């Protein structure tokens, strides 16, 4: 039979070249997401092997997050100065070296140090991946490209606990880090041909003061949130002092970015644009809800229902299924319904699922919990596609690197806040039932805590009403006229 030539892709269809690029950047992002979730599963094993208290082992995760918060702000400038491929390659190599060293750690202190080195590489992987994919996709294909980029956010939380539980149980915790090595090598090999080497825009001199203020503020907030989660309080000195310092530094950065000289690390004037500003707010709040609930549900399975880490990972699969379906369907529905309507529908589904979870008890049927996870996953995934698209739509190519860095900062802070906030609320509810609450009291505490993500979802819904309703990206505004010596 004669072979029929494949039709040319439409203006919104993903080209084979774009799909190949998406696979490469997704490989690096998936590797980082899996590493984060697998390491959490191994906490008890670290306690047993290194014979140190939980307050020490928690720095395995906190040090990693602080390192990421330190380097994320430099991503946009680095891509402009050295090119996306150079920054991507350096990030992968640093992450690979950190993984190898972490797998060879001989003490808790060495593991914490090597995880911090991992974070220096991991912090740049996601903003570079997002900027590269968004620039290559262009405005017409941006929604589908962002849906493809959302796959790592789906696979990490679902596969990470399962894979991590299996590795810790049947192999060794060291393989949680060694498994990154072949993945890094594959990503590096594929990057040579697929990641563009050219620079976008002119980087100018590095805004060292702005970098110090933004990185310092991000680190202060991330550290403060971590301390609040550990201590169960936002008002304790160990949490309140870094939180206040972080807020002050970020306010100083905002003033510096708006009125200072030179090119800022992140131009806060982008927030004045409706698409980027509203999408950034929704991204911060939605990430707070997503990471908060994704930390709360596994704790319920383990503390109330007595499930192991491996079984808990398996019980989280419905959430991933919901996200997967929404990411696939969202890129198509956004063309018909528009970004605002799609995000509002997703938030309504997420709010409904969290309200239903406030009724949790010690005997809630697993099929019901799984169904609510599917609905919640559908809701969160349906929000991610239009928000990620709206955050970068209408930007000039030279603005994308720093804009993607800003979005990643909001994601990092939102995720850190979500985990800390819900853990503090949970601790308060548990404490209200006495020193040794029974299983029924624990279940009631978890149910009461789910009122918070439902409420935050309501605030996110209000922010989503300001998202652009258009299904097609708007044109970028013309470049602002340059003013010598000052950004105006």
HELIX and SHEET records of a PDB file:
HELIX    1   1 UNK A   16  UNK A   41  1                                  26    
HELIX    2   2 UNK A   43  UNK A   50  1                                   8    
HELIX    3   3 UNK A   54  UNK A   57  1                                   4    
HELIX    4   4 UNK A   59  UNK A   72  1                                  14    
HELIX    5   5 UNK A   75  UNK A   82  1                                   8    
HELIX    6   6 UNK A   84  UNK A  103  1                                  20    
HELIX    7   7 UNK A  108  UNK A  149  1                                  42    
HELIX    8   8 UNK A  151  UNK A  170  1                                  20    
HELIX    9   9 UNK A  175  UNK A  194  1                                  20    
HELIX   10  10 UNK A  208  UNK A  231  1                                  24    
HELIX   11  11 UNK A  237  UNK A  259  1                                  23    
HELIX   12  12 UNK A  268  UNK A  272  5                                   5    
HELIX   13  13 UNK A  274  UNK A  303  1                                  30    
HELIX   14  14 UNK A  309  UNK A  315  1                                   7    
HELIX   15  15 UNK A  317  UNK A  337  1                                  21    
HELIX   16  16 UNK A  339  UNK A  357  1                                  19    
HELIX   17  17 UNK A  366  UNK A  392  1                                  27    
HELIX   18  18 UNK A  397  UNK A  431  1                                  35    
HELIX   19  19 UNK A  439  UNK A  464  1                                  26    
END                                                                             
